[in-house]
Amino acid sequence: MLIHYTFPTKPVNKKQRFANKNDNQLYTTPPPPANINKNNYYYFFLSCQTLTVWLNFPSYTQKDEQMNAPFFRLSLLSLTLAAGFAHAAENNANVALDTVTVKGDRQGSKIRTNIVTLQQKDESTATDMRELLKEEPSIDFGGGNGTSQFLTLRGMGQNSVDIKVDNAYSDSQILYHQGRFIVDPALVKVVSVQKGAGSASAGIGATNGAIIAKTVDAQDLLKGLDKNWGVRLNSGFAGNNGVSYGASVFGKEGNFDGLFSYNRNDEKDYEAGKGFRNVNGGKTVPYSALDKRSYLAKIGTTFGDGDHRIVLSHMKDQHRGIRTVREEFAVGGENSRITIKRQAPAYRETTQSNTNLAYTGKDLGFVEKLDANAYVLEKKRYSADDKDNGYAGNVKGPNHTRIATRGMNFNFDSRLAEQTLLKYGINYRHQEIKPQAFLNSEFSIPIKEKKNGQEVDKPMEQQKKDRADEAIVRSYRLTNPTKTDTGAYIEAIHEIDGFTLTGGLRYDRFKVKTHDGKTVSSSSLNPSFGVIWQPREHWSFSASHNYAGRSPRLYDALQTHGKRGIISIADGTKAERARNTEIGFNYNDGTFAANGSYFRQTIKDALANPQNRHDSVAVREAVNAGYIKNHGYELGASYRTGGLTAKVGVSRSKPRFYDTHPKKLLSANPEFGAQTGRTWTASLAYRFKNPNLEIGWRGRYVQKATGSILAAGQKDRDGKLENVVRQGFGVNDVFANWKPLGKDTLNVNLSVNNVFDKFYYPHSQRWTNTLPGVGRDVRLGVNYKF
């Protein structure tokens, strides 16, 4: 659940804030003017004079050996520092307050959740989404680097959670052994979190929430500058053999504005915490090094007295490195199941690019506001050699796999009366998987099988059937798998006597074509209801009851070649349907604030693709395999006075998967979810006025988690029930942010993450043979805008 705010990008004095529900403006004065009716305002807290406290997630470790980074990267860090300090002596003026727009996420009545803004990002040393979102206890990331990381939101995995960037998103994955999200925080200005099943306006597939990001504009970076163009430099050093650097140029001329931003984060193998040893006896995690490169190009125009804006952008994120076949697994010894031979490290590039055309219009007659966009989103995997990778079809030499997504969204707002807002719109998305080649002509079934630990010939009757199955698979003429989702919604928001009421209805339809040419389609209607009650000043209570659907996922892109058999879809397969009921409260008197929520969710007709990916089976099908239940709570509190900020939060969820399919296709793999322990976050920070310096501490503590997300229990490869236990851990950080100019144009950031070098395994991943969290990491970062 979500109310999405964008806060100012300048430090301001701590004052009470009021968000007008009617004109969407945020006022940063003390009590509001006499002509403002207090009953029309929500109260919420934020003191931008003090950095909103960060919570801990693992970052990168400090290594004993000397870094071997190119000199010019550290030179950029020195240049950024020198340029800023030279300017500091003559530019220490007071910062004026800006009126700040409160931007809704088109979700109607929601409980407010955590937001990361451009200012907060600039005041931290975060270089990936795991670090950037460590303020949110309901979100957890696994160990490793890049796509080794699996994400969970309230314990639910990437099968039912999206990351949306400029309202572009895809639900297809390259391979179930790697995460499917790639976003460079350097290119975004705001990140928010939607939890649980979304309301009617939440978009396609909103069954378990989403992380929503918006890329930075030239207009955002021009704030605080007294000219129409500018340059922004950033550079950072991590004690874990990591360096980052980037530059942005931006400007505005007349009605037009433009931006080009480039960023690189070059990270070597990281060290885990104290006591960790890899298979070779070393301290680093093998094959965790990544060279991350990204850029964003944007051009926009604003016309019609500011009522119309068109933006064309292209963003590209790329990870380069030597990667293993199963990215989320550690490399084991010769007697382990995951040996170096089976992991077959090879050079790989994983790329995500998005071309987006967006339009925003206001005062269009009956339409008060229109947000529309059309996008082309591509995910690409390049491997230098997949000869030892069975998932990829054992292709010798270079291998390319692509997922192409094209989509459009049209979201309208119309005011029916002074107190009633009508939201309505349509969503469209088409996805296509493009393997390098179809290899079903090479499909074969072994003539031997294992019995009592020995290889023996199969019975002649079975061999005869296998030869017939081979003939069936080889006879197919395979085509690229595709899926099309379309949706339309209508949602009304009405305010009356201290209540905000929301009601909506969403229609969704999907059409899936698997690579064997089989087509299945279905449609569904999903209602949503919500209410916010503000009985008195500082207090609000909320409740919602939402339904949402999610269509069948296309099979892993890397395995659509057909060499291991045909992946089809069962007749009558329909979208899984989530029902989420949630209640919550918010309190804020300007100094003390508290919030909380309790949710209970059920997902019917839970979808699953075939899970026996290692076997050569003639034809397998995606099916509705069972149902899922989840429930939990979140609580948070903060205290702010002067330069002091203290925060504490806790999150707990308990997802359970009930498999009703004979072949038990619902899985405990992290793409489905993970049983994470109760997570506590706490922080304490103080910002001095002169110098403009904040110092602070943050902690993240995860309690032991027992049990599998599978209600029937989790079995090992021999069919025996496992005693699944994820050990608890606690990680502490210290951090500092210094503004030598007294304003946001120059930030010097220092952090020591995992101060006590704790060795631990995050919970949002497999519970055995997995990657550890990152040990102690000393980080220095600088960003300067001029």
C-alpha positions in Angstrom: 0.0 0.0 0.0 1.4 3.4 -0.9 1.0 7.2 -0.8 3.8 8.5 -2.9 5.5 11.9 -2.0 8.3 13.7 -3.6 10.1 15.9 -1.1 12.4 18.9 -1.5 15.9 18.6 -2.7 17.2 21.3 -0.4 17.9 21.3 3.4 15.2 23.2 5.3 14.7 24.0 9.0 12.5 21.6 10.9 9.0 22.9 10.7 5.5 21.3 10.8 4.3 20.3 7.4 0.9 20.1 5.9 -0.1 18.3 2.7 -3.3 19.7 1.1 -5.4 16.9 -0.1 -7.1 19.2 -2.7 -4.4 21.1 -4.4 -1.5 18.6 -3.8 0.8 21.2 -2.4 3.2 20.8 0.5 3.6 23.8 2.8 6.8 24.2 4.8 5.6 27.0 7.1 4.9 26.6 10.9 1.1 26.5 11.6 -0.7 27.1 8.3 -2.1 30.5 7.4 -5.5 31.4 8.9 -7.2 31.0 5.5 -6.2 27.4 5.3 -8.6 24.9 6.8 -6.7 22.4 8.9 -9.3 19.7 8.4 -8.2 19.5 4.7 -4.7 18.4 5.6 -2.8 15.2 6.3 0.0 15.5 8.7 3.3 13.7 8.1 6.9 14.0 9.1 10.1 14.9 7.4 12.9 17.1 8.4 15.1 17.7 5.4 17.6 19.5 7.6 18.5 16.1 8.9 19.2 13.2 6.6 16.3 10.7 6.8 17.9 7.8 8.6 19.3 4.9 6.6 18.8 1.3 7.6 21.4 -1.4 7.0 21.7 -3.9 4.2 25.0 -5.5 3.4 27.3 -3.6 1.2 30.9 -4.3 0.2 33.9 -5.3 2.3 37.2 -3.8 2.9 40.1 -6.0 1.5 43.5 -6.4 2.9 45.2 -6.3 -0.5 46.0 -3.0 -2.3 43.5 -1.8 -4.9 44.6 -2.0 -8.5 42.1 0.5 -9.9 43.1 2.9 -12.7 44.5 6.2 -11.5 42.0 8.4 -13.3 39.0 7.1 -11.3 40.5 8.3 -8.0 41.6 11.5 -9.8 37.9 12.2 -10.4 37.3 11.9 -6.7 40.1 14.3 -6.0 38.9 16.7 -8.7 35.3 16.7 -7.3 36.5 17.4 -3.8 38.9 20.1 -4.9 36.4 21.9 -7.1 33.8 21.9 -4.3 36.1 23.0 -1.5 37.5 25.8 -3.7 33.9 27.1 -4.2 32.9 26.6 -0.5 34.7 29.7 0.8 32.6 32.1 -1.4 29.3 30.3 -1.5 27.9 29.6 1.9 24.5 31.4 1.5 21.3 30.5 3.2 19.0 28.2 1.2 15.5 29.4 0.5 12.5 27.1 0.9 10.7 25.7 -2.1 7.0 24.7 -2.4 7.1 21.0 -3.1 4.5 19.0 -5.0 3.1 15.9 -3.5 2.8 13.4 -6.3 0.4 10.6 -6.0 1.1 7.2 -7.5 -2.4 6.8 -8.8 -3.2 4.2 -6.2 -6.0 5.9 -4.3 -6.3 5.5 -0.5 -3.1 4.0 0.8 -1.0 3.8 3.9 2.1 5.8 3.5 5.4 3.9 3.0 9.0 4.8 2.8 10.4 6.9 0.0 14.0 7.5 -1.2 14.4 10.9 -2.8 17.1 12.5 -4.8 18.4 14.4 -1.8 18.6 11.3 0.3 20.4 9.4 -2.4 22.9 12.2 -2.8 23.6 12.1 1.0 24.5 8.4 1.0 27.1 6.1 -0.3 24.6 3.7 -1.9 25.5 2.3 -5.3 22.8 -0.3 -5.7 19.1 -0.9 -4.9 20.0 -3.1 -2.0 21.7 -0.3 -0.2 19.3 2.4 -1.4 16.2 0.5 0.1 17.7 -0.5 3.4 15.4 1.9 5.2 12.4 -0.5 4.4 12.3 -3.5 6.8 9.7 -5.3 4.6 12.2 -5.5 1.7 15.1 -7.9 1.8 17.8 -8.7 -0.7 19.9 -11.9 -1.0 23.7 -12.1 -1.0 26.0 -11.7 -3.9 26.3 -8.9 -6.5 24.1 -7.8 -9.4 21.7 -10.5 -10.5 22.9 -13.0 -7.9 20.6 -11.1 -5.6 17.0 -12.2 -5.1 14.5 -9.7 -3.7 11.5 -10.4 -1.5 8.8 -8.0 -0.5 6.8 -9.2 2.5 8.5 -12.6 1.9 7.2 -12.8 -1.7 9.7 -13.2 -4.6 10.2 -11.8 -8.1 7.6 -14.1 -9.6 5.0 -11.7 -8.2 6.9 -8.4 -7.5 7.9 -5.8 -10.1 10.4 -3.0 -10.4 8.9 -0.2 -12.5 11.1 2.5 -14.0 9.2 5.3 -15.6 6.2 3.0 -15.6 8.0 0.4 -17.8 8.2 -3.2 -16.6 8.3 -6.8 -17.5 7.6 -10.0 -15.6 9.8 -12.4 -17.7 13.1 -13.7 -16.5 16.3 -14.9 -18.2 16.8 -17.9 -15.9 15.5 -19.0 -12.5 19.0 -19.0 -11.1 19.4 -15.3 -11.3 17.4 -12.2 -10.2 15.7 -10.2 -12.9 16.1 -6.7 -11.7 18.8 -4.3 -12.9 18.5 -0.6 -11.8 21.4 1.9 -11.2 20.4 4.3 -8.4 22.6 6.9 -10.0 20.0 7.5 -12.7 16.9 7.8 -10.6 15.4 10.6 -8.5 12.8 8.9 -6.4 12.0 5.4 -5.3 8.8 4.3 -3.6 7.3 1.0 -2.5 3.8 -0.4 -3.2 3.0 -3.3 -0.9 0.4 -6.1 -1.3 -2.3 -6.3 -4.0 -2.7 -2.9 -5.6 -5.9 -1.0 -6.3 -7.6 -0.9 -9.7 -5.2 1.8 -10.9 -2.0 0.0 -9.8 -1.4 -1.5 -13.3 -0.8 -4.9 -14.8 -0.1 -7.8 -12.5 -0.1 -5.9 -9.2 -0.6 -8.9 -6.9 2.2 -8.5 -4.4 3.5 -5.0 -4.8 6.3 -3.2 -6.7 9.3 -1.0 -6.3 8.6 2.2 -8.3 11.4 4.4 -9.6 11.5 7.6 -11.7 14.6 8.7 -13.6 16.1 12.1 -13.0 15.3 15.1 -15.2 17.3 18.2 -16.1 14.8 20.3 -14.2 15.6 18.3 -11.1 19.3 18.9 -11.3 18.9 22.6 -12.2 17.3 23.2 -8.8 19.7 25.2 -6.6 21.6 26.6 -9.5 21.2 30.2 -10.7 21.7 29.3 -14.4 20.1 27.3 -17.2 22.8 24.6 -17.5 25.1 22.7 -15.2 27.4 19.8 -14.6 27.3 17.1 -11.9 30.3 15.0 -11.0 30.2 12.0 -8.6 32.9 9.6 -7.5 33.3 7.1 -4.8 35.7 4.6 -3.2 34.9 1.4 -1.4 37.4 -0.5 0.7 36.3 -3.6 -1.1 38.3 -2.9 -4.2 35.4 -0.9 -5.6 35.4 2.5 -7.3 32.6 4.4 -8.9 32.5 7.6 -10.9 30.1 9.4 -13.2 29.2 12.7 -14.8 26.0 14.5 -15.9 25.5 17.5 -18.2 22.1 19.1 -18.2 20.5 22.3 -19.4 17.4 24.3 -20.4 16.8 26.6 -23.3 13.4 28.1 -23.8 10.8 25.4 -23.6 13.3 22.6 -24.0 15.6 20.8 -21.6 18.0 17.9 -21.8 20.3 15.7 -19.8 23.0 13.1 -20.4 24.3 11.1 -17.5 26.9 8.3 -17.4 27.9 6.2 -14.4 30.3 3.3 -13.8 30.7 1.2 -10.7 33.6 -1.3 -10.9 33.6 -3.8 -8.1 35.9 -6.7 -7.5 35.2 -9.9 -5.5 33.9 -8.9 -2.1 35.0 -10.2 1.3 32.3 -11.7 3.5 32.4 -11.2 7.3 34.9 -12.4 9.9 35.4 -16.2 9.7 34.3 -16.8 6.1 36.5 -18.9 3.9 35.8 -19.9 0.3 36.5 -23.2 -1.3 40.1 -22.2 -1.9 40.6 -21.0 1.7 40.4 -17.3 0.7 38.3 -14.5 2.2 36.6 -13.3 -1.0 33.4 -14.6 -2.6 34.5 -16.0 -6.0 32.9 -14.6 -9.2 31.1 -11.8 -7.4 33.0 -9.1 -9.2 31.0 -6.9 -11.6 31.7 -4.0 -13.9 28.4 -2.0 -13.9 27.9 0.7 -16.5 24.9 2.8 -17.2 23.7 5.9 -19.0 20.6 8.0 -19.4 19.8 10.4 -22.2 16.7 12.6 -21.9 15.1 15.5 -23.8 11.9 17.2 -22.8 9.8 20.1 -23.7 7.2 22.0 -21.7 4.6 24.2 -23.4 1.1 25.7 -22.9 1.9 27.7 -19.8 3.4 24.5 -18.2 0.2 22.4 -18.8 1.9 20.1 -21.2 5.1 18.2 -21.1 6.7 15.6 -23.4 9.8 13.7 -22.5 11.8 11.2 -24.7 14.4 9.2 -22.8 16.7 6.2 -23.3 18.3 4.4 -20.4 20.8 1.5 -20.4 22.2 -0.6 -17.5 24.8 -3.2 -18.1 26.7 -5.7 -15.9 29.9 -7.3 -17.1 31.9 -10.0 -15.4 32.9 -13.7 -15.1 29.7 -15.3 -13.9 28.7 -18.8 -12.9 25.8 -20.9 -14.4 23.9 -20.6 -11.1 24.5 -17.1 -10.0 22.9 -17.4 -6.5 25.0 -20.5 -5.5 28.4 -20.6 -4.0 31.1 -22.6 -5.6 31.7 -25.9 -3.7 34.5 -28.4 -3.4 35.1 -31.5 -5.5 32.8 -33.6 -3.3 29.9 -31.0 -3.3 27.0 -31.0 -5.8 27.9 -27.4 -7.0 31.5 -27.9 -8.2 33.5 -25.5 -10.2 32.9 -27.7 -13.3 29.1 -27.6 -12.9 29.2 -23.9 -12.3 31.3 -23.4 -15.5 32.3 -19.7 -15.1 32.2 -17.7 -18.3 32.3 -14.0 -19.3 28.8 -12.6 -19.4 27.0 -9.4 -20.1 23.5 -8.7 -18.8 21.9 -5.6 -20.2 18.6 -3.8 -19.7 17.6 -0.8 -21.9 14.5 1.2 -21.9 13.3 3.8 -24.5 10.4 5.8 -23.1 8.1 8.5 -24.6 6.0 10.2 -21.9 3.4 12.9 -22.0 1.8 14.8 -19.1 -1.1 17.1 -19.7 -3.3 19.3 -17.4 -6.6 21.1 -17.8 -7.7 19.2 -20.9 -11.4 20.0 -20.6 -13.1 17.2 -18.8 -9.7 15.6 -18.2 -8.0 17.3 -15.4 -4.8 15.4 -15.8 -3.4 12.8 -18.3 -0.2 10.7 -17.7 0.7 8.6 -20.7 3.8 6.7 -21.9 4.9 4.2 -24.5 8.0 2.2 -24.0 10.4 -0.4 -25.5 12.1 -2.4 -22.7 14.8 -5.0 -23.6 16.7 -7.4 -21.5 19.7 -9.1 -23.1 22.0 -11.8 -22.0 25.3 -12.4 -23.8 27.7 -15.2 -22.9 31.1 -15.7 -24.5 30.7 -19.5 -24.3 27.8 -21.7 -23.1 29.3 -25.1 -24.0 29.2 -26.2 -20.4 25.8 -24.7 -19.6 23.0 -27.2 -20.0 20.3 -24.6 -19.3 21.5 -22.7 -22.4 21.6 -25.8 -24.6 25.4 -26.3 -24.4 25.9 -23.7 -27.2 29.5 -23.5 -28.1 30.8 -20.0 -28.5 28.9 -16.7 -28.2 25.2 -17.0 -27.2 22.6 -14.3 -27.2 19.2 -14.3 -25.5 16.7 -11.4 -25.5 13.4 -10.5 -23.9 11.6 -7.6 -25.8 8.7 -5.8 -24.1 6.6 -3.1 -25.6 3.9 -1.3 -23.6 1.7 1.7 -23.3 -0.2 3.3 -20.3 -2.9 6.0 -20.4 -4.0 7.3 -17.0 -6.7 10.0 -16.8 -7.9 12.1 -13.9 -11.2 13.9 -14.0 -13.0 15.8 -11.3 -16.7 15.0 -11.1 -17.3 17.4 -8.2 -15.2 19.4 -5.8 -14.8 16.4 -3.5 -14.8 13.6 -6.1 -11.9 12.5 -8.3 -12.3 9.9 -11.0 -9.3 7.9 -12.2 -9.5 5.8 -15.3 -7.2 4.4 -18.0 -5.9 1.6 -20.0 -2.7 -0.5 -19.9 -1.0 -2.6 -22.7 2.1 -4.8 -22.6 3.5 -7.3 -25.1 6.4 -9.5 -24.3 8.4 -11.7 -26.7 11.3 -14.1 -25.9 14.0 -14.4 -28.6 16.5 -17.3 -28.2 19.6 -17.4 -30.4 18.4 -20.6 -32.0 15.9 -23.4 -31.6 17.6 -26.7 -30.7 14.7 -29.2 -30.4 16.2 -31.2 -33.3 19.0 -32.1 -30.8 16.6 -33.3 -28.1 17.6 -36.7 -26.7 16.7 -38.9 -23.7 19.5 -41.0 -22.0 19.2 -44.7 -22.4 20.5 -45.2 -18.8 19.0 -44.4 -15.5 20.2 -44.4 -11.8 19.3 -47.3 -9.6 20.8 -47.8 -6.1 23.5 -45.3 -7.0 24.5 -47.0 -10.2 23.9 -46.4 -13.9 21.9 -49.1 -15.6 20.1 -49.5 -18.9 16.5 -48.6 -18.9 14.0 -51.4 -19.6 13.4 -51.9 -23.4 9.8 -50.7 -23.1 10.9 -47.4 -21.5 13.6 -47.0 -24.2 11.0 -47.5 -26.9 8.8 -44.8 -25.3 11.8 -42.5 -25.1 12.6 -42.9 -28.8 8.9 -42.0 -29.6 9.1 -38.9 -27.3 12.3 -37.8 -29.1 10.5 -38.0 -32.4 7.6 -35.9 -31.1 9.9 -33.1 -29.8 12.0 -33.0 -33.0 8.9 -32.8 -35.1 7.9 -29.4 -33.7 8.5 -26.2 -35.5 9.2 -23.8 -32.6 8.5 -20.0 -32.6 9.2 -17.2 -30.2 7.0 -17.4 -27.1 4.8 -14.3 -26.6 2.4 -12.8 -24.0 0.1 -9.9 -24.3 -1.6 -8.2 -21.3 -4.3 -5.6 -21.7 -6.2 -3.9 -18.9 -8.7 -1.1 -18.2 -9.7 0.4 -14.9 -11.9 3.0 -13.3 -11.5 4.3 -9.7 -13.3 7.0 -7.8 -11.9 8.9 -4.7 -14.4 10.9 -2.7 -13.8 13.0 0.4 -16.6 13.6 3.0 -16.5 14.7 6.6 -13.0 13.5 7.5 -13.2 10.4 5.3 -11.5 9.6 2.0 -13.3 6.8 0.2 -11.9 4.8 -2.7 -13.7 2.3 -4.9 -12.4 0.8 -8.2 -12.9 -1.9 -10.8 -10.2 -3.4 -13.1 -10.6 -5.6 -16.2 -7.6 -7.6 -17.3 -7.1 -10.0 -20.2 -4.0 -12.0 -21.3 -3.0 -14.1 -24.3 -0.1 -16.5 -24.0 1.5 -18.3 -26.9 4.2 -20.9 -26.0 7.0 -21.9 -28.3 5.1 -24.9 -29.5 2.4 -22.5 -30.9 -0.3 -23.3 -28.3 -2.4 -20.3 -27.3 -4.3 -19.8 -24.0 -6.2 -16.6 -23.1 -8.4 -15.6 -20.2 -9.9 -12.5 -18.6 -10.9 -11.3 -15.1 -12.5 -8.5 -13.1 -10.9 -7.3 -9.9 -12.5 -4.7 -7.5 -10.8 -2.6 -4.9 -12.0 -0.6 -1.9 -10.3 1.7 0.5 -11.0 4.3 3.2 -8.9 6.8 5.2 -10.4 8.3 8.3 -8.9 11.4 10.0 -10.9 11.8 13.3 -8.7 14.6 14.6 -5.5 16.5 14.0 -2.3 14.3 13.7 -4.3 11.0 13.4 -5.4 9.0 10.5 -6.7 5.4 10.2 -7.0 3.4 6.9 -8.3 0.2 5.6 -8.4 -1.5 2.1 -9.6 -4.6 0.5 -8.1 -5.1 -3.0 -8.2 -7.8 -5.6 -5.6 -8.1 -8.4 -4.6 -10.6 -11.1 -1.3 -11.7 -12.6 -1.1 -13.7 -15.9 1.0 -16.8 -16.5 4.8 -16.1 -16.7 6.6 -17.0 -19.9 9.1 -19.8 -19.3 12.8 -19.0 -18.7 14.1 -17.2 -21.7 17.4 -19.2 -21.7 15.6 -22.5 -21.9 13.1 -21.8 -24.7 15.5 -23.4 -27.2 13.7 -26.8 -26.9 16.8 -29.0 -26.5 15.4 -30.2 -23.1 11.9 -30.6 -24.4 8.7 -28.6 -25.2 7.4 -26.1 -22.6 3.6 -25.6 -23.3 0.7 -24.4 -21.2 -2.3 -26.3 -19.9 -5.8 -25.8 -21.3 -7.9 -23.5 -19.1 -4.9 -21.9 -17.4 -6.0 -18.5 -15.9 -4.4 -15.6 -14.1 -3.7 -16.1 -10.4 -5.8 -13.8 -8.2 -4.7 -12.0 -5.1 -7.0 -10.7 -2.3 -5.4 -8.4 0.2 -7.1 -6.9 3.3 -5.1 -4.3 5.2 -5.7 -2.0 8.1 -3.3 0.7 9.4 -2.8 4.0 11.2 -0.6 7.1 11.1 0.2 9.6 13.8 2.4 12.7 13.5 2.5 15.8 15.6 5.6 17.2 14.0 8.0 15.8 16.6 6.8 12.3 17.3 5.4 10.0 14.6 4.2 6.4 14.4 2.6 4.2 11.9 1.6 0.6 11.5 -0.3 -1.9 9.4 -1.6 -5.5 9.5 -2.3 -7.4 6.3 -3.8 -10.7 5.3 -3.6 -12.0 1.8 -4.7 -15.0 -0.2 -3.7 -15.9 -3.8 -5.9 -18.4 -5.6 -4.9 -20.3 -8.8 -1.2 -19.8 -8.0 0.8 -20.2 -11.2 3.8 -22.4 -11.7 6.0 -23.3 -14.7 7.6 -26.8 -14.9 10.2 -27.1 -12.2 12.1 -30.2 -13.4 14.4 -28.1 -15.5 17.2 -30.6 -15.5 15.3 -33.5 -17.1 14.7 -34.3 -20.7 10.9 -34.6 -20.9 8.9 -34.5 -24.1 6.2 -32.0 -23.2 5.7 -30.1 -20.0 3.1 -27.5 -19.1 2.6 -24.3 -17.1 -0.4 -24.7 -14.8 -2.5 -23.3 -11.9 -0.8 -25.3 -9.2 -2.4 -24.3 -5.9 -2.9 -21.3 -3.6 -0.9 -19.0 -1.4 -1.5 -17.4 2.0 0.4 -14.6 3.6 -0.1 -12.4 6.6 2.0 -10.0 8.7 2.5 -6.6 10.2 4.7 -3.5 10.1 5.3 -0.9 12.8 7.4 2.2 12.8 8.1 5.2 15.0 10.3 8.3 14.8 11.3 11.2 17.0 12.7 14.5 15.7 13.8 17.6 17.5 16.3 20.1 16.5 19.1 18.2 14.6 18.3 14.9 16.3 16.5 12.1 14.5 15.7 8.7 16.0 13.8 5.9 14.2 12.8 2.3 14.9 10.8 -0.1 12.7 9.8 -3.8 12.5 8.3 -6.0 9.8 7.0 -9.6 9.9 5.4 -11.8 7.2 4.6 -15.4 6.9 4.0 -16.6 3.3 2.8 -20.2 2.8 2.3 -22.1 -0.5 -0.3 -24.9 -0.7 0.4 -27.1 -3.7 -2.6 -29.0 -5.1 -1.0 -30.2 -8.3 0.0 -33.9 -8.5 3.5 -33.0 -9.6 4.0 -30.5 -6.8 5.1 -27.6 -8.9 5.0 -24.7 -6.4 8.6 -24.3 -5.2 10.7 -22.9 -2.4 13.1 -21.4 -4.9 13.7 -17.7 -4.2 11.9 -16.6 -7.3 8.7 -17.7 -5.5 9.6 -16.4 -2.0 11.4 -17.0 1.2 10.6 -17.2 4.9 12.5 -14.3 6.3 12.9 -13.6 10.0 11.2 -10.8 11.8 13.3 -7.7 10.8 14.0 -4.8 13.1 15.6 -1.5 12.0 16.8 1.4 14.1 18.8 4.5 13.6 20.1 7.6 15.5 21.5 10.7 13.8 22.3 14.3 14.6 22.9 17.2 12.1 25.0 20.2 13.2 24.1 23.6 11.8 27.7 24.9 11.4 29.4 23.0 9.9 26.5 21.4 8.0 27.4 17.9 9.2 25.3 14.9 10.1 26.7 11.8 11.9 24.7 8.8 12.7 24.3 5.1 13.4 21.9 2.5 11.9 21.2 -1.1 12.6 19.3 -3.9 11.0 18.6 -7.1 13.0 16.9 -10.1 11.5 15.6 -12.9 13.8 16.0 -16.6 13.1 13.5 -18.0 10.7 12.4 -21.6 10.8 10.3 -23.5 8.3 9.8 -23.5 4.6 7.3 -21.4 2.6 5.9 -24.7 1.4 3.1 -25.7 3.8 3.8 -29.4 3.2 7.5 -29.0 4.0 10.6 -28.8 1.8 12.2 -32.0 0.6 15.8 -32.7 -0.4 16.9 -34.4 -3.6 16.3 -37.8 -1.9 12.7 -36.9 -1.0 13.4 -36.4 2.7 11.9 -33.4 4.6 14.5 -30.8 5.4 14.7 -28.8 8.7 14.9 -25.4 7.1 16.5 -22.8 9.5 17.9 -19.4 8.5 20.0 -18.0 11.3 19.4 -14.6 12.7 22.0 -11.8 12.5 22.5 -8.1 13.3 24.5 -5.6 11.2 25.5 -2.1 12.3 26.7 0.9 10.3 28.0 4.4 11.0 27.7 7.2 8.5 28.3 10.9 8.0 27.2 13.5 5.5 29.0 16.9 5.2 27.8 19.8 3.0 30.9 22.1 2.8 28.9 24.8 0.9 26.0 24.6 3.4 23.6 23.5 0.7 23.0 20.4 -1.5 25.3 21.2 -4.4 28.2 19.5 -2.7 27.9 16.4 -0.6 30.8 14.5 1.1 29.6 11.1 2.4 31.5 8.6 4.6 30.2 5.3 5.9 31.5 2.2 7.6 29.0 -0.5 6.8 28.9 -3.7 8.9 31.3 -2.1 11.4 31.8 -5.3 13.4 32.5 -7.4 10.2 29.6 -9.7 10.9 29.5 -13.0 8.9 25.9 -13.8 7.9 23.6 -15.1 5.2 20.7 -12.9 4.1 17.3 -14.6 4.2 15.9 -13.8 0.7 17.8 -16.6 -1.0 18.2 -20.4 -0.7 18.9 -21.6 2.7 21.9 -23.8 1.9 24.9 -23.4 -0.4 24.3 -19.8 -0.9 26.1 -16.5 -0.9 27.0 -14.6 2.3 26.4 -11.0 3.1 29.2 -8.4 2.7 31.7 -7.8 5.5 33.1 -4.5 6.8 33.2 -1.9 4.1 34.6 1.7 4.4 33.1 4.0 1.8 33.8 7.5 0.7 31.6 9.3 -1.8 31.5 12.8 -3.2 29.0 14.5 -5.6 29.2 18.1 -6.8 26.8 20.1 -8.9 27.8 23.4 -10.5 
